[in-house]
Amino acid sequence: MNQFQQWPIGEPFLEALTNQGITEPTEIQQQVIPEALDGQNLIVHSQTGTGKTLAYLLPMLTKTEELPEQTQALILAPTQELAMQIVEVAKQLTATTSITVLPLIGGANIKRQVEKLKKKKPHVAVGTPGRILELMEMKKLKVPHVKMIVVDEADRMMEETSAWNAFENVAKRIGNEAQYLFVSATFASRFTELVAPYVPFIETVSAQGNTVQQAVNHWFIRCEKRERMDVVRKLIHHENIQRGIVFVNRLEHVAETTAKLQFKGIKAVALSSDQTKQERERALHQLKTSEAQVLIASDVAARGLDVDDVSHVIQLEPPTTSEAYVHRAGRTGRMGKEGTVITLTSEREMYKLEKIEKGLNLSFEERVLSHGKLHAKNNGLKGHNKRKK
């Protein structure tokens, strides 16, 4: 039985879910869907990979009227990649309907977007906030009938002044009669205050449990920086990684790390915010089609990245914040599948892992590469703390 039938979701969308083998809602979907269908403004707080996109798309599309052809919903995303992934999911759900979904992202040709808007008004517009605002100011994207706005990765958008300013201007033009949903894995404590001028009455819903996936292993390997390229090569080989992501902390290290791994015979591709839209799309395609074994990325490029069956996330060094760890770890172990996050760290960097372990209530386990295999060692960070004493 399709458990989504407990709610008044449109029949075409229920059929699309069944065809994809999705019949049981996740915890966050259980909380969001009935509230969103009821018209409630929401702050949706749940870890990555728990089904937040479907949680807002199903109510949104159910409320969308196929006639007349008017833009009735907006979805704002901080990156082009995330916007296109949302469009892809929405198009799968609407395949047997006449509901139209149009991507309006920065970096793409605005003249072509204007031409598309002239020919047909999309029921749902998905885009980056700057481009959505630009098209509204040009009076090419008409929004008097918009009744629902979703801000995905809202925490990331809030961190970028230009993106957040664009959202605020969009919200001012649409007004507080529309329904607002803010979605993310993490939120600043004062987020409700920040959106209060536009959304005076809002509720927060969050999934229970940890802020990272339950099916993910959290391991670390002690090594000095000069050893890390060789350790990563051995990990990819011995763990037989066919689809993995390697994170670096600094943008300028993306290309360098990719080149070094390629030199060592690893099928590696780079994903960088410095790349063109076409280059990023090509890199993602190579990972999804197994032309590449690993994607080398920074946090900015990989936020909102949605690639199925990523088995391993390797961090060349510990991330600087717990939030960054949540987003990186969220690339694997999605929708209940098992995944592994391996962090390479020197003795001097161990304090960063201790802080993350405490902040996220995780348990890191130490692993050692020996004779072609990863072996468990001591009691994780607890063992490290004992040795320090």
C-alpha positions in Angstrom: 0.0 0.0 0.0 1.2 3.5 -0.8 1.2 5.3 2.6 1.2 8.7 0.9 -2.5 8.0 0.2 -3.3 9.0 3.8 -3.1 12.6 2.6 -5.1 14.3 -0.2 -2.1 14.3 -2.6 -2.9 14.5 -6.3 -3.3 11.1 -8.0 -0.7 11.7 -10.7 1.9 12.3 -8.1 1.0 9.2 -6.1 1.3 7.2 -9.3 4.7 8.8 -10.0 5.9 7.8 -6.5 4.7 4.2 -6.9 6.5 4.0 -10.3 9.7 5.1 -8.5 9.2 2.5 -5.8 8.5 5.2 -3.1 5.6 4.1 -1.0 6.6 4.9 2.6 7.1 8.6 3.7 10.1 9.5 5.7 9.9 11.0 9.1 10.2 14.6 7.8 7.7 13.9 5.1 5.2 12.7 7.7 5.6 16.0 9.5 5.7 18.4 6.6 3.2 17.2 4.1 0.0 17.5 6.2 1.0 20.9 7.6 2.0 22.2 4.1 -1.2 21.0 2.6 -3.1 22.8 5.4 -1.4 26.1 4.3 1.0 26.5 7.3 4.2 28.5 7.0 7.1 26.2 8.0 10.7 26.1 8.9 11.7 22.6 7.9 14.8 21.3 9.7 16.1 17.9 8.8 19.4 16.3 7.8 20.3 15.9 4.1 19.1 12.9 2.3 15.9 12.5 4.3 13.4 13.4 1.6 12.9 17.2 2.2 12.5 17.9 -1.6 9.5 15.5 -1.9 8.1 16.9 1.4 7.5 20.3 -0.1 7.0 19.4 -3.8 4.1 17.0 -3.2 2.0 19.6 -1.3 3.1 22.4 -3.8 2.1 20.4 -6.9 -1.1 19.2 -5.4 -2.1 22.8 -4.8 -1.1 23.9 -8.3 -4.0 24.3 -10.7 -3.3 23.2 -14.3 -5.6 25.9 -15.7 -5.1 28.7 -16.2 -1.4 28.9 -17.1 -0.2 31.1 -14.3 3.0 31.0 -12.1 1.6 29.8 -8.8 4.8 28.7 -7.0 8.4 29.7 -6.6 11.3 27.6 -5.4 14.5 29.5 -4.6 17.9 27.6 -4.3 21.3 29.0 -3.6 23.1 27.1 -6.4 22.4 26.2 -10.0 23.0 22.6 -9.4 20.5 22.3 -6.6 17.9 24.2 -8.7 18.3 21.8 -11.6 18.1 18.8 -9.3 14.8 20.1 -7.9 13.5 20.7 -11.5 14.4 17.1 -12.3 12.4 15.7 -9.4 9.5 18.0 -10.1 9.4 17.0 -13.8 9.4 13.3 -12.8 6.3 14.0 -10.6 4.5 16.0 -13.2 5.3 13.8 -16.2 1.6 12.8 -16.8 0.1 16.3 -16.1 0.1 19.6 -17.9 1.9 21.3 -15.0 5.0 23.1 -16.3 8.2 23.6 -14.3 10.8 26.0 -15.6 14.4 26.5 -14.4 15.5 30.2 -14.1 19.1 30.1 -12.9 21.9 32.6 -12.9 24.7 31.8 -15.3 22.3 30.7 -18.0 21.3 32.8 -21.0 18.7 35.3 -19.7 17.5 36.1 -23.2 16.5 32.5 -23.7 14.7 32.5 -20.4 12.8 35.6 -21.4 11.8 34.0 -24.6 10.5 30.9 -22.8 8.5 33.1 -20.4 7.0 35.0 -23.3 5.8 31.7 -24.9 4.4 30.1 -21.8 4.0 31.0 -18.1 5.3 28.2 -16.0 3.2 26.9 -13.1 6.3 26.5 -11.0 9.5 28.5 -11.4 12.7 27.2 -9.9 15.8 29.3 -9.7 18.5 31.2 -8.0 17.3 34.2 -6.1 19.2 36.8 -8.1 17.9 35.6 -11.4 14.3 35.2 -10.2 14.4 38.8 -8.9 16.0 40.1 -12.1 13.2 38.6 -14.2 10.6 39.9 -11.8 12.1 43.5 -12.1 12.1 43.1 -15.9 8.4 42.2 -15.6 9.0 39.0 -17.5 8.2 36.8 -14.5 4.8 37.7 -13.3 4.0 36.7 -9.8 0.5 38.1 -8.7 -0.8 34.5 -8.5 2.1 33.0 -6.6 0.7 31.3 -3.5 3.6 29.3 -2.3 7.4 30.0 -2.0 10.0 27.5 -0.9 13.5 28.6 0.1 15.7 25.5 -0.1 19.1 25.4 1.6 17.9 28.5 3.5 20.9 28.6 5.8 23.3 28.7 2.9 21.3 31.5 1.3 21.3 33.5 4.5 25.1 33.3 4.6 25.4 35.0 1.2 24.4 38.6 1.5 23.5 39.1 -2.2 21.3 36.0 -2.3 19.5 36.8 1.0 18.9 40.4 -0.2 17.4 39.0 -3.4 15.1 36.7 -1.4 14.0 39.7 0.7 13.2 41.7 -2.4 11.3 38.8 -3.9 9.3 38.4 -0.6 8.5 42.1 -0.5 7.0 41.9 -4.0 4.9 38.8 -3.3 3.8 39.7 0.2 2.9 37.7 3.3 -0.4 36.3 1.9 1.6 33.5 0.2 2.7 30.4 2.1 6.4 30.2 2.9 8.5 27.1 3.5 12.2 27.4 4.6 14.1 24.2 4.2 17.6 23.2 5.4 19.7 20.8 7.4 20.8 23.5 9.8 19.4 26.9 10.9 20.8 29.9 12.8 19.1 30.4 16.2 17.7 33.8 15.1 16.3 32.6 11.8 12.7 33.0 12.8 13.4 36.7 13.7 15.0 37.3 10.3 12.0 36.1 8.4 9.4 37.6 10.7 8.9 40.8 8.5 7.8 38.6 5.6 6.3 35.6 7.4 4.8 36.7 10.7 3.3 33.3 11.7 5.6 30.3 11.2 6.1 26.9 12.8 9.2 24.8 13.0 9.2 21.1 12.2 12.2 18.9 12.5 13.0 15.2 12.1 13.9 13.4 15.3 17.3 11.9 15.9 20.9 12.9 15.0 21.7 15.6 12.5 23.6 13.1 10.4 22.4 9.8 8.8 22.1 6.8 11.1 23.5 4.4 8.5 26.8 6.2 8.1 30.1 5.1 9.5 32.3 7.9 10.9 36.0 7.0 10.7 39.3 8.9 10.9 42.8 8.0 9.9 45.8 9.7 11.4 48.3 10.9 8.9 50.5 14.0 8.1 49.6 16.3 5.2 52.4 15.0 3.0 51.0 11.5 3.2 47.4 12.3 2.3 47.4 11.9 -1.4 48.9 8.4 -1.1 46.4 7.5 1.7 43.5 8.6 -0.5 44.8 6.6 -3.4 45.1 3.5 -1.2 41.6 4.1 0.2 40.0 4.3 -3.2 41.8 1.1 -4.3 41.3 -1.0 -1.1 37.7 0.1 -0.4 36.9 -0.4 -4.1 35.3 3.1 -4.3 33.3 3.4 -7.5 31.4 6.5 -6.6 32.9 8.7 -3.9 33.4 12.4 -3.0 36.7 13.9 -1.7 36.3 17.2 0.1 39.0 19.9 0.5 38.7 22.9 2.7 40.0 25.5 0.2 38.8 26.2 -3.3 42.3 26.5 -4.7 43.1 22.9 -3.6 40.3 21.4 -5.8 42.2 21.5 -9.1 45.5 20.6 -7.5 44.0 17.5 -5.7 42.3 16.4 -8.8 45.5 16.5 -10.9 47.5 14.6 -8.2 44.9 11.8 -8.0 44.7 11.6 -11.8 48.5 11.3 -11.9 48.2 8.4 -9.6 45.8 6.6 -11.9 42.5 7.5 -10.1 39.6 8.5 -12.3 39.0 11.8 -10.6 37.0 14.9 -11.7 36.8 18.4 -10.1 33.6 20.2 -9.0 34.4 23.9 -8.4 32.4 27.1 -8.1 35.0 28.6 -10.5 33.9 26.3 -13.3 31.3 27.1 -15.9 27.8 25.6 -15.7 28.7 23.2 -18.5 31.9 22.1 -16.8 30.0 21.4 -13.5 27.3 19.5 -15.3 29.9 17.4 -17.1 31.7 16.5 -13.8 28.4 15.4 -12.2 27.5 13.4 -15.3 30.8 11.6 -15.2 30.3 10.7 -11.5 26.7 9.5 -12.1 27.6 7.4 -15.1 30.7 5.9 -13.4 33.1 7.5 -15.9 34.7 8.9 -12.7 35.4 7.2 -9.4 35.6 10.3 -7.3 34.5 13.9 -7.4 36.9 16.4 -5.8 34.9 19.3 -4.3 34.8 22.2 -1.9 31.8 22.9 0.4 30.5 25.8 -1.7 30.3 23.6 -4.9 28.8 20.6 -3.2 26.0 22.1 -1.1 22.8 20.5 -2.2 24.6 18.0 -4.3 22.3 15.0 -4.9 24.0 11.9 -6.4 22.6 8.4 -5.7 24.8 5.6 -4.2 27.8 7.6 -3.1 29.5 5.0 -0.9 32.3 7.1 0.6 33.0 10.7 1.5 36.7 11.3 2.2 37.8 14.5 3.9 41.5 15.5 3.2 41.4 17.4 6.5 38.7 17.9 9.2 36.1 20.6 8.2 36.1 23.9 10.1 32.6 23.6 11.4 30.0 21.0 12.5 27.6 22.3 9.9 30.1 21.6 7.2 30.5 18.0 8.5 26.7 17.6 8.4 26.5 18.7 4.8 29.5 16.6 3.7 28.3 13.5 5.5 24.9 14.0 4.0 26.3 13.1 0.5 26.4 9.4 1.5 24.1 7.1 3.4 21.0 8.7 1.7 17.5 7.4 2.2 18.7 4.8 4.7 21.5 3.3 2.6 24.9 2.6 4.3 27.7 5.0 3.8 31.1 5.9 5.2 32.8 9.2 6.0 36.6 9.0 6.4 38.5 12.0 7.7 42.2 12.3 7.4 43.7 14.2 10.3 47.1 15.0 11.9 47.7 14.9 15.6 47.5 18.7 15.7 44.0 18.7 14.1 42.4 16.2 16.4 40.8 18.9 18.5 38.6 19.7 15.5 37.2 16.2 15.4 36.6 16.2 19.1 34.6 19.4 18.8 32.5 17.9 15.9 32.0 14.6 17.8 30.7 16.5 20.9 28.6 19.0 18.9 26.8 16.4 16.8 26.8 13.6 19.3 28.7 11.3 17.0 31.2 8.5 17.7 34.3 8.6 15.6 36.2 5.4 15.1 39.9 5.2 14.2 41.0 3.1 11.3 44.5 2.1 10.2 45.6 1.2 6.6 47.6 -2.0 6.8 48.2 -4.9 4.3 45.7 -3.6 1.9 42.8 -3.3 4.4 41.3 -0.8 6.9 41.6 -2.1 10.5 39.9 -0.8 13.6 42.1 0.7 16.3 41.4 1.6 19.9 38.2 3.4 21.0 38.1 6.3 18.6 38.6 9.8 20.0 38.3 8.4 23.5 41.5 6.5 23.0 43.1 9.7 21.7 42.1 11.6 24.8 43.5 8.9 27.1 46.9 9.0 25.3 47.0 12.8 25.7 46.7 12.4 29.5 
